[in-house]
Amino acid sequence: MKTDNYLISTMKENPKNIKNKSHSLMLRSGMIRKTSSGIYIWLPNGLKVLKKIKNIIKILINNIKGIEIDLPLLQSKKLWIQSNRINTYGKELFKLIDKNNKKFVLGSTHEEIITKFISKEILSYKKLPLILYQIKKKFRDEIRPRNGVVRSKEFIMKDAYSFHENKTCLKKTYLKFYKIYKKIFNFIKLKFCIVKTKSKTMGGKISHEFHAFSKDGEDKVIFYKKKNKTYIFKDFYKKHKNFKFFNLKKILKIQKTIFQNSKNKNKQYKILNTYKIFFLKTVKNCKYPTIAILTKKKKNINIKKIKKIKNIFLPIKFLNKKKIFKIIKINLKKKYAEFKKIPIFIDYTFLNLNINQIQLKIEKKIISKINWKNNNNVNIKFLKILKKSKKNKKNKKIIFIKNSIEIAHIFQLNKKYSKIFKAKVQNKNSHNKYIEMGCYGIGISRLISVIINQNYDKNGIIWPIDEISPFYISIIPINIKKKIISLYSQELYKILIKKKFDVIFFNTPENPGTLFSNSDLMGIPYKIIINEKNLRKELIEIKIRKNNKCYLIKLNKIIKFFKKKQKLSKKKIKKLLN
């Protein structure tokens, strides 16, 4: 590609108000451009990287007999009502109405539509197992889009769906995808870990998340040792209790003062920070859209028991300080802000304490008083909501906590969707049985952001492997107006293109500093620098982006140099298939 026929939209300076490094570099290197909040144009450089990553994924999935399809973005709202996910997804779904007043949903995931299709198409066990996959844009109405393409309103995703006669077959395919994902992320030299999680709104019992380590990650992955084995967990509140590092997760920063009666009835004494309060958000239209939970500091709440509370619907989310301010409508200029409609769930063990009053303070101002006996303004309920402490915790040793971004998720959906949409097959004994299903997703657009976040320097992007760089080689002529440089640069470009190398030729008369800067910013692995001094000695300078090493190579050996690199690249991809 010659630069006079190509769009290079690089930026010299860092964009204002953007702290995320990968977001900044994607803008500066001409990969994306923002049109509005959470919506981006993918420019030529970005598209080239996308295509190369897609190709790696396709090679591996095709190798396990995956078949590519293309499901519609527009889905009938009736399908989502039938699966009841219209409520669990809530506001994150884009909803549309056409001119005939028919209601649609913009696809954020495709379990409903593909199961409906399979229920009519596959009727015999002889056509199973079946793996179908697609790579396309999906939509999610993010409340607060951030970090560029990591959390945006439209995103590119690879989602695969597998269909099986029984659980044994499903588990085999699930393990294949588990291994494939590891291969993909290892191939692109990504630093990541795998976390066993619960499926939540997707359904099924078994699922695994793949987390890439990132300083800007919104998730936290915690590693600890038990009996010389390392365990990894993502969900802080569910899995971790009684650890000394619990204070690291004080998202509320609210001072809690509990007044407890002493033996002398006329006197009270304060107990500071011996108890903690959580605010949780449920579904908007239910009876309790927001709840507060009061518990002891050294204890953790039992999520399972909270889920069983009547009139609370999933999903449950922990609120941060900003969201609490909005929901409770706290005004720090005023002295108090009562909870009123927000119920407080308190563990039954508090009944044994002679507590008179609870005060919540923010920035040294009382925002609420909860009177234990006279609670006309507050709805207090006593429940068994604490987890029992386990014995034998001496063997546990925390290693470290890392911020991460979820890049992939795989699920054993089992029969959740096949039962809803009556997807059955006839088995060997002529009995109709519900199909077992699996679902496997990779966030491709956010994967690119994570790769950049792990691989950059002061000059720009350093792609961890040459196979995903937008270009393999950049030809940089010093003073292209000179005939000897122009002619040789043109000839070398033609030879490299014939040998099927991905080359960008900076054939515009620009300052050499700008050309070097653009090549480094884009992360192109190899620079061929052509100047008159070296040409007269029949030499060419090659500079490697990763280590900044320079090599002077004879003119007749340039093609051999890159052919060796090309062969190594082909061998790498062949190894993936083994």
Residue pairs with C-beta under 8 A, 6 or more apart in sequence:
1 471
1 503
1 504
1 505
2 493
2 504
2 505
2 507
3 504
3 505
3 506
3 507
3 508
4 507
4 508
6 44
6 504
7 30
7 43
7 44
8 30
8 45
8 518
8 522
9 30
9 33
9 43
9 45
10 28
10 29
10 30
10 517
10 518
10 521
10 522
11 27
11 28
11 30
12 28
12 517
14 24
14 28
15 24
15 27
15 28
18 24
18 27
18 148
19 216
20 146
20 147
20 148
20 150
20 216
20 453
21 215
21 216
21 452
21 453
21 456
22 147
22 148
22 150
22 214
22 216
22 449
22 450
22 452
22 453
22 456
23 147
23 148
23 149
23 150
23 449
25 452
25 456
25 460
25 461
25 521
26 32
26 46
26 148
26 149
26 448
26 449
26 452
27 33
27 34
27 148
28 460
28 521
29 45
29 460
29 461
29 521
29 522
29 523
30 43
30 44
30 45
30 46
30 522
31 42
31 43
31 45
31 46
31 49
31 448
31 470
32 40
32 41
32 42
32 43
32 46
32 148
32 149
33 40
33 41
33 43
34 40
34 41
35 41
37 145
37 153
38 142
38 145
38 151
38 152
38 153
38 154
39 152
39 153
39 154
40 148
40 149
40 152
40 154
42 50
44 470
45 470
45 522
46 448
46 470
48 470
48 471
48 502
49 448
49 468
49 469
49 470
50 156
50 444
50 445
50 448
52 467
52 468
52 469
53 188
53 444
53 447
53 448
53 468
54 135
54 158
54 444
56 184
56 187
56 188
56 467
56 468
56 573
56 576
57 135
57 158
57 184
57 442
57 444
58 68
58 135
59 573
59 576
59 577
60 180
60 183
60 184
60 576
60 577
61 131
61 133
61 158
61 160
61 180
62 68
63 577
64 131
64 173
64 176
64 177
64 180
65 131
66 131
66 132
66 133
66 160
67 130
67 131
67 132
67 133
68 132
68 133
68 134
68 135
69 132
69 133
69 134
70 134
70 136
71 107
71 110
71 113
71 114
71 134
71 136
72 107
72 113
73 106
73 107
73 136
73 137
73 139
74 96
74 104
74 105
74 106
74 107
75 104
75 105
75 106
75 107
75 110
75 112
75 113
76 102
76 103
76 104
76 105
77 86
77 95
77 103
77 104
77 105
78 103
79 105
79 112
79 113
79 116
80 86
80 89
80 93
80 105
80 112
82 112
82 420
82 421
83 111
83 112
83 417
83 420
83 421
85 112
85 201
86 93
86 105
87 283
87 285
87 313
88 201
88 283
88 314
88 315
89 108
89 201
90 283
90 284
91 141
91 143
91 284
92 108
92 140
92 141
92 142
93 105
93 106
93 108
93 140
93 141
94 105
94 106
94 108
94 139
94 140
94 141
95 103
95 104
95 105
95 106
96 103
96 104
96 105
96 106
97 103
97 104
98 104
106 139
107 113
107 138
107 139
108 138
108 139
108 140
109 138
109 159
109 441
110 134
110 159
110 161
111 161
111 202
111 413
111 417
111 437
111 439
112 417
112 421
114 132
114 161
115 417
115 418
115 420
115 421
115 423
115 437
116 421
116 423
118 130
118 163
118 423
118 435
119 418
119 421
119 422
119 423
119 424
122 128
122 130
122 163
122 423
122 425
122 435
123 424
123 425
123 426
124 425
124 426
125 165
125 425
125 426
125 427
125 428
127 425
128 163
128 164
128 165
128 169
128 425
128 435
129 162
129 163
129 164
129 165
129 169
129 173
130 162
130 163
131 160
131 161
131 162
131 163
131 173
132 160
132 161
132 162
132 163
133 158
133 159
133 160
133 161
133 440
134 158
134 159
134 160
135 156
135 157
135 158
135 444
136 156
136 157
137 154
137 155
137 156
137 157
138 154
138 155
138 156
138 157
138 159
139 153
139 154
139 155
140 153
140 154
140 155
141 153
142 151
142 152
142 153
144 151
145 151
145 152
145 153
147 216
147 449
148 449
149 155
149 445
149 446
149 448
149 449
150 216
150 405
150 446
150 449
150 450
151 218
151 446
152 445
155 443
155 445
155 446
156 443
156 444
156 445
157 441
157 442
157 443
157 444
157 445
158 441
158 442
158 444
159 439
159 440
159 441
159 442
160 177
160 439
160 440
160 441
161 437
161 438
161 439
161 440
162 170
162 173
162 174
162 177
162 437
162 438
162 439
162 440
163 423
163 435
163 436
163 437
164 170
164 173
164 435
164 436
164 437
164 438
165 425
165 427
165 433
165 435
165 436
166 436
167 414
167 436
169 436
170 412
170 414
170 436
170 437
170 438
171 412
173 438
174 206
174 410
174 412
174 438
177 410
177 438
177 440
178 194
178 208
178 410
181 210
181 408
181 410
181 440
181 442
182 194
183 576
184 442
185 192
185 210
185 212
185 407
185 408
187 465
187 572
187 576
188 451
188 464
188 465
188 468
189 464
189 465
190 212
190 407
190 450
190 451
190 454
190 464
191 212
191 213
191 454
192 210
192 211
192 212
192 213
192 407
193 210
193 211
193 213
193 221
193 232
193 404
194 208
194 209
194 210
194 211
194 232
195 208
195 209
195 210
195 211
195 221
195 232
195 233
195 234
196 206
196 207
196 208
197 207
197 208
197 209
197 234
197 235
198 207
199 205
199 206
199 207
199 411
199 412
199 413
200 314
200 315
201 314
201 315
202 411
202 413
202 439
203 411
203 413
203 414
203 416
203 417
204 411
204 412
204 413
204 414
204 416
205 412
205 414
206 411
206 412
207 409
207 410
207 411
207 412
208 409
208 410
209 234
209 406
209 408
209 409
210 406
210 407
210 408
210 409
211 217
211 219
211 221
211 234
211 404
211 405
211 406
211 407
212 404
212 405
212 407
212 447
212 450
212 454
213 221
213 402
213 403
213 404
213 454
214 403
214 404
214 405
214 450
214 453
214 454
215 403
215 453
216 403
216 405
216 453
217 402
217 403
217 404
217 405
218 403
218 405
219 234
219 403
219 404
219 405
219 406
220 234
220 236
220 249
220 401
220 402
220 403
220 404
221 232
221 233
221 234
221 401
221 402
221 403
221 404
222 232
222 233
222 234
222 236
222 239
222 240
222 398
222 401
223 230
223 231
223 232
223 398
223 399
223 400
223 401
223 402
224 230
224 231
224 233
224 396
224 397
224 398
224 399
225 231
225 395
225 396
225 397
225 398
225 399
226 395
226 396
226 397
227 395
230 399
233 239
233 240
234 404
236 249
237 300
237 301
237 303
237 318
238 303
240 246
240 300
241 299
241 300
241 387
241 389
242 298
242 299
242 300
242 389
242 393
243 398
244 398
245 398
245 401
248 401
251 318
251 320
251 321
252 277
252 278
252 279
252 320
252 321
252 324
253 321
253 362
254 277
254 321
254 360
254 361
254 362
255 272
255 273
255 360
255 361
255 362
255 364
256 272
256 273
256 275
256 276
256 277
256 358
256 359
256 360
256 361
257 270
257 271
257 272
257 358
257 359
257 360
257 361
258 270
258 271
258 274
258 275
258 355
258 357
258 358
258 359
259 268
259 269
259 270
259 271
259 355
259 356
259 357
259 358
259 359
260 268
260 269
260 271
260 353
260 354
260 355
260 356
261 267
261 268
261 354
261 355
261 356
262 268
262 269
268 356
273 297
274 296
274 297
275 294
275 295
275 296
275 297
276 294
276 295
276 296
276 297
277 292
277 293
277 294
277 295
277 360
278 292
278 293
278 295
278 301
278 318
279 290
279 291
279 292
279 293
279 318
279 319
279 323
279 324
279 327
280 290
280 291
280 292
280 293
280 306
280 316
280 317
280 318
280 319
281 289
281 290
281 316
281 317
281 318
281 319
281 323
281 327
282 288
282 289
282 290
282 291
282 312
282 313
282 314
282 315
282 316
283 289
283 313
283 314
283 315
286 311
286 312
286 313
287 311
287 312
288 309
288 311
288 312
288 342
288 343
290 319
290 327
290 342
291 312
291 342
291 343
291 344
291 345
292 339
292 342
292 343
292 344
292 345
293 301
293 306
293 344
293 345
293 346
293 385
294 344
294 345
294 346
294 347
294 350
294 358
295 301
295 346
295 347
295 385
295 386
296 347
296 349
296 386
299 347
299 386
299 387
299 389
300 386
300 387
301 385
301 386
301 387
302 384
302 385
302 386
302 387
303 316
305 383
305 384
305 385
306 312
306 316
306 345
306 385
307 314
307 316
309 345
309 383
319 327
324 330
327 342
328 337
328 339
328 342
328 367
329 337
330 337
330 362
330 367
331 337
332 362
332 363
332 365
332 367
335 365
335 366
336 366
336 367
336 368
336 369
337 367
337 368
338 368
338 377
338 378
339 368
339 370
339 377
339 378
340 377
340 378
341 379
342 379
343 379
343 380
343 381
344 370
344 378
344 379
344 380
344 381
345 381
345 382
345 383
345 385
346 380
346 381
346 382
346 383
346 385
347 382
347 383
347 384
347 385
347 386
348 382
348 383
348 384
349 386
350 382
351 382
355 372
356 371
356 372
356 373
357 369
357 370
357 371
357 372
358 369
358 370
358 372
359 366
359 368
359 369
359 370
360 366
360 367
360 368
360 370
361 367
370 378
370 380
371 378
372 380
405 446
405 449
405 450
405 453
406 443
407 442
407 443
407 446
407 447
407 450
408 440
408 441
408 442
408 443
409 440
409 441
410 438
410 439
410 440
410 441
411 438
411 439
411 440
412 438
413 437
413 438
413 439
414 436
414 437
415 434
415 435
415 436
415 437
416 437
417 423
417 437
418 424
418 434
418 435
418 436
418 437
419 434
423 434
423 435
424 432
424 433
424 434
424 435
425 432
425 433
425 435
426 432
426 433
427 433
451 463
451 464
451 468
452 461
454 464
455 461
455 462
455 463
455 464
456 462
459 517
459 520
459 521
460 520
460 521
460 522
460 523
461 521
461 522
461 523
462 523
462 545
462 546
463 469
463 523
463 525
463 545
465 572
466 472
466 525
466 565
466 569
467 569
467 572
467 573
469 522
469 523
469 524
469 525
470 504
470 522
470 523
470 524
471 502
471 503
471 504
471 522
471 524
472 501
472 502
472 503
472 524
472 525
472 526
473 496
473 501
473 502
473 503
473 504
473 524
473 525
473 526
473 527
473 528
473 562
474 503
474 504
474 505
474 506
474 519
474 522
474 524
474 526
474 527
474 528
475 489
475 492
475 493
475 496
475 503
475 504
475 505
475 506
475 528
475 530
476 506
476 512
476 515
476 516
476 519
476 527
476 528
476 529
476 530
477 485
477 486
477 489
477 506
477 507
477 530
477 531
478 485
478 512
478 529
478 530
478 531
478 532
479 485
479 512
479 531
479 532
480 486
480 489
480 507
480 508
480 509
481 509
482 532
484 532
484 535
485 530
485 531
485 532
485 535
488 530
488 535
489 505
489 507
489 530
490 507
492 528
492 530
492 558
493 503
493 505
493 507
495 559
496 503
496 559
496 562
497 503
499 559
499 562
499 563
499 566
501 562
501 566
504 519
504 524
506 515
506 518
506 519
516 527
519 527
519 545
520 545
523 545
524 545
525 544
525 545
525 546
526 542
526 543
526 544
526 545
526 562
526 565
527 542
527 543
527 545
528 540
528 541
528 542
528 558
529 540
529 541
529 542
529 543
530 540
530 541
531 541
534 540
534 541
534 552
538 554
538 555
539 552
539 553
539 554
539 555
540 552
540 553
540 554
540 555
540 558
541 550
541 551
541 552
541 553
542 550
542 551
542 553
542 558
542 561
543 549
543 550
543 551
544 550
544 551
553 561
